Amino acid sequence: MNVTIKTLGLATAVMLAASPVMAQEKLKIGLLLTLSGPSAILGQHARDGFQLAVKDLGGKLGGRDVEVIVVDDELKPDVAVTKVKGLLERDKVDFVVGPIFSNVAVAAHKPIVDSKTFYISVNAGPSNLAGKSCNPYFFATSYQNDQNHEVLGKVAQDRGYKKVYLLAPNYQAGKDALAGFKRHYKGEIVEESYVPLNTLDFQSELAKIASMQPDAIFTFMPGGMGVNLVKQYRAAGLADRIPFLSAFTVDETNLPAQQDAAIGMLSGSNWAPNLDTPQNKKFVAAYEAAYNTVPASYAMHAYDAALLIDSALKATGGKTEDKDALRAAIQKAEFTSLRGDFKFGANGFPIQDFYLVKAAKRPDGKLETEVVEKVFDDYADAYAKECTPTN
């Protein structure tokens, strides 16, 4: 009798070990982010936001243990492609999350989606990937690039600014930024100036602004570019004379370096640290406790990306093999976003609210952006109508 019981016990153990639930390997997620150079802080916020979410979820997504593999794209498209191939072929990741910059996003897109791996952007939202080049393996927890800039275009139009000077870096997101601004602004563009990516000296542009005397300037200068531009703009005495409107230029990645030079400057965003939702308050407090800095939107989007993956895997029982089932679960977005209202459009980009925000100093001395007013409600991007995902 004892032998029979032991044999049955062994057989049962073998069956359990072979079952899909017991045999599930670690979920592998590749984080493709800019983590070096002047714009490294953007990638650091995204990395930290994603890892905080995994920690808050008990080290599991959809019930599966997680291995997060972080790679630095160095803000170089060719480097990004090489790193992505390593994630796909060597590490065999289940998801690629990132990147920050649109030139990297476009370069990495083909190898990722061709491998039928889900690609979730936590920032970059180039117009082509939202429109004609949309793909059922690509989703974004951020926005389409134009949208935050559209906030400032509408604000400039509503405030009656007759002449505006535009300034952006010369790459896809810079072009999308100015296109977004012009979608709602119908006044005169006195200059549309593009500078090389990673420009840090803006004296020639500031001299032109001072000479032209526009009613406002609008700019998109992320990372270290934005730090220098804001400081130089304030030092040139322009901040008190010509309103400074921007997106991704005055935010929580740059404010610690910009300090008082940025106070009062207006931006467009889909979120701010003081947004009044219970989930957001908890997130901001946890992020500050963990990293001793106020989170930026990059961190929020990455945290939401982890929540999205968790919700999708819960719906599929932790399984990733059935791509159609997993895609349907991702598309449903059955999680509570830190920003509040959130759902996906047909192109895999969010339909969400957008705000005018202002740089301010909190009572504890820390700087953050704070909501001034809601500008767009449940706002879809302009390129979704061009999307026909077929793969």
Steps between C-alpha positions, in 0.01 A plus 500: 500500500779737586667438165176570315450829681855611430463408134175695472660789682794502258268481199293788636816704559616438143159600363497820707851592390399456138183707527506844330419685823786344694748509210458865399839661460577853608339770291777691322463869430759709319518867592648697209579848631742791464719470811813694401577846365322831571152342483573200724272630777195433282585133469585477867153620598341243267722219631430591861126533441477157340709333767296668775182357348648150489601537865153627597349200320706262711763426237243339271302603194187300430605255767837427338843580641668769294850551368554860384794544263603866466700619198627846406421607143748791540254712294649336189261318265766255378598414857133454586452250216801298618375502861150403391628204301682384813182528704302304240749236390718443807272592789175400327298771674120488504460878480718796404415812703633840392655707356516870581597653165307468175799444271584197715135387505478500121833320453411228753145453374559261209713235676265496799167475320642267231583258783137528618614635835283762669661843504369744762623858481526695824568827324574512128188533286607590147225593256577224250462227766164649600382523141597322180773288663292392798540137598299264722814418698564865593327681787582817692418588860609858433350701211549579136783753478286789375247496781674675791611768256143543376414612854730802464378578150145521628606705803696744279200534268256548787724763663513701181874477431541644149864402433689195631859381458542118476814312606568124498775243442538369147358147523159334469364596842610861446310514172197335660516754784475801273235330285299440816528862610390628159195272493312739732702822466392715207710813560829600336808278536785753491770231495507120500847409618651150520829439682714182509399239757694552828562871434597668828579859393199705386651849488441551128134393532449724804646796310246445221214473751606824668516673161169366365302568819229233451200485732625160625740222419415133483769238537563131545844434653517183710779403738817706532397715204204628700710569810735725307230671295294600805803629691625696199152636424463627857856638507437689175212684669241353264291302748324806642436652157412214265291207633681167482268215394636148474454128535761254635727796570389609846414182686613291796807369317628854443362702789764387754763654270294796375388602850344846532578586135202284400240612755180619336579355157206325332499154345259246352465153649270204549589490870660686790626379839220689677224339290235411754441125474562252785723285282709798394549627855621156606733473201658844548561435870652157431720632219631788710570263790687259274698744285498830693369699204161601358395265216459624145249377246758251369483322836119508501473355149745221586312419821179484297674275243571248776137522617387447140715188456384370837133547407545333160678197644238459770245476220703233314591299810861616470534356150671687217493237224158591356583838348143581402371436852782702652441788258129503581583511871744788451248691288240477779739682740320368807707686758466826690740750347679743730370783278134398529306457174681264260401281208667399175398621159510267200863598434623393845538857630312630806183706499548721805481847654760775454584796725673834512754473782729751670839462671465575870686461829330284763493589870781247557719687250482239225403608152225335296250571226145560619169494313367841397202385291376213286533587130386178325265230628518137372724619219601269214798571275463640150664205323278217627273532197794407275563174689400165355684236708521179299785287632 
